């Protein structure tokens, strides 16, 4: 299982949201390029970058910083947040992103995004489904920076894309995101049990190094973590060592 550090950008600053709430923002006095350099030095090879302004508005809000990261980070950089068209996805890949992360439009117009796979390449597309759960119901995918329900279940959307090639699915339980209270292990076990041929990346809730082997045991291929690294709850040495040993 690969550990993938996250850099979330809002108004040009490194931030983390609490449970996806734009009214509950923690800012970090970190330069994104310097932060990426530390992650690279720890032996981590992939960086997850989210344009939160883009996720909320649908228009890129941190293009200059993201461009610097894709050119200079020295890591594979996957970029998401507000990617709502084939042209915007292609532009990110052309600017140096290794993969593009597509969320809202994949939930709202899955047939359209299925048509992106051939021109972009399945291996360069990550489908990000952010979910909220209710007792006794299938997890619902939320969109537009976690502000709107899509009315679609996670299972129906994954099934729609599962046969489209080596597309990775990034699944975040918004109720866990930014909480440092532990990931939703049952969700990821269910994902990997229902779709054993698909690759899932977990996201949200990592509280420390003990969560990494627990997540690996669910069958996910990777985990995105931001706040735990920024707050020192998961050290760079621990993340790098786990990635090398896994």
N, C-alpha and C positions, 0 to 999 in steps of 0.2 A: 504494500500500500504506500502510495506516494504522499508525502506531506507537502502541501502547496500553500505558501504564505500569501495572505491577501493584503492589498493596499486599496482602501476605499477612499475616494476623493470627493469632497464636497466644497465648492467654492475655492478650489485650489489647495485645500488642506487635507491632511490625513485624518480621517475620522473613523469612528465606529458608531453604528446605531444600536439602540437597545430594542430588541424585538421588532426591528424594522420600522421604528417610529422616528420620523424626521424631527419630531419635537423633543427627542431624547438622544442628543448627539454628544459624544465625547470626542474632543479634539486632542490631537497629539502633536507636539512640537517636534516633528520629524520631517526631514527633507526626503521626499519620495526616492530620489536617486541614491542617496546615502543609505536609506533603509534597504533598498534593493541590493546594494553592494554588500551589506552585512548578511543578507539572506544568501547571496551567492557564495560568500566566503565560508558560510556554514555548510556548504555542500548541497544546498537546495537548488534544483535545476529549473523549476517552473514557478512563475509568478502569476497571481490572479489579481487583475486590476478592474475595479468597478467605478464607473463614472456615475455617481449618485445623482448629480444634477441631470444627466442624460436619462437616467432611469425614471426620474420624476416628471421630466418635461418632454422627453422624446427628442431633444436637441442636444448635441454634444456640449458639455460645459467645461471640460478639462482637457481639451484636445492637445494643447501645447505640452502639458506635463506628460500626457499619455504618449505622445509622439517621442518625447525624450526617453521615456522608459523603454519603449519598443526598440529604439535605436541603440541605447547605451547600457541597458541593465545587464547585458551579458547572460541572460536567461531566456528560456522560452516564456513569452508573455501572452497570456490569454486575456482578452479585453471584453468587457460587457458594460451594459448600462445605456439604454436608449437606442439600441440597434433595432431599427424598425423597418429597414428596407434592404434589399439585396445590394444596392449601391453603397449603402453605409457599411455593410458587412465587408464588401469587397475593398472599400477604401481603407478599412482598418488592416486587412491582410496585406494590401499593397504598401502600407506604411511601415510594416515590419512585425505586426502581431503574428504570433504563431498559430493562434486559434481565436475565433470570435465566439463570444457567449451571447446567445439569443434567448430572451425570456418571454416578454409580454406578447410579441407577435407570434411566437410559436404556440402559445396557449390560445390566442384569439383567432389566429388564421393559420392553423396547422397545414392545410393544403398548400398555402402559399410558400411556407418555409420548406415543405417537402421539395418544392421546385428549386430551392436554393442549393440543395445538396450536390447535384451534379456539377453546376458551374463552380462552386466553392471547393468541393471535395469533402467527403463525409468526415475524414480525419481532421479537418480544420474547423469543424463546427461542434460547439457544445450547447446542448439544449438545457437551459436553466429553468427549473420549475420550483418556485417558492410556494410552500403550502401552509395552510392552516388546518388544524384538525378539530373535529367535534366528536364527542362520544357517540359511537355507533354508526358513524358516517365515514365514507371514503374521504381521504384527504383532498381538500379543494385547492386548486392552483390559484394564486393571487397574482395580480399584474400591476403595471404602472407604478413601480417602486413600492410594491406591497400595499398599495392604497385601494385596490379594487378586486372584488371577487370575479373570477372568470366564469363560474358556473360549470366548470369542467373538473373532473376528478383527475388526480395524478395518474391513476391506472389507465384511464382511457387515452390520455395523451401519450404516455410511454408506449402503449400498445400501437398507437398510430405510427410512431417513428421507429419502433424496435427493429423492423426488417429493412431499414433504409441504408444499412452499412455501418461502419465503425464509428457511429456518433456516440459521444459520451453524454451522459445525463448528470447534471449537477442539481442535487436536490437539497433544499434548505427548509427546515422546519422553522418558520419565522418566530414561533413562540420560544425557540431556544437561542436564536441568533443574538449574539452580543451579551448573553447572560452569564457565561462562565459556569453554568449549572449542569453541564454534561449534555452530550448529543442524544438525539432520539434513536437509540439503538434498534428499537423494535421497528421503526420505519424503514431503516436500511436493511434489516433482515428480511422484511416483507418485500422490498424492492428486488433484492437479489434472489429471493425464493420464487417470486412471480416471473421474473425475467432473467433466468440464469445465463443467457447468452449475451446480455447487455452489460455495459460498464457504467457503474455509478460512482460519482464523487459526492461524498458527504460534506455538509457545511452547516455550521451553527452549533454553538454550545460547548465546544472543546474547552475543558477547564484545566487540563494538565496532561502530563505524559501518560498517566494511567488510562486515559481515554483512547490512546492510539492503538494498543493491542486489542482493546474491546471493539473498536471500529473495524480493525482488520479482520476480526473473527466473523463479522457480519457478511463479508465478501465484497465490500466496496473496494474499488481500485485506487481511490485517493481520498484525501480529506483537505478541505480548505479551512485554514484557521487564521484569524487576524488578531482579535483582542487578546487571546491567551499569549501570543508572542509579544504583542506591544506592552502588555502589563507584566511580562516576566513570569507568568504562570507556567508557560512552556518555554524552556530555554532554547536558544539556537542550537546548542550542543545536543540537546535531547532530540529536537526535530531532525537535525542532520544525521545523527546516529541512527535513529529509527528508519529514516529513508534509505540509508546505506545498508542497514542490516535486513530490511524487509525483503 
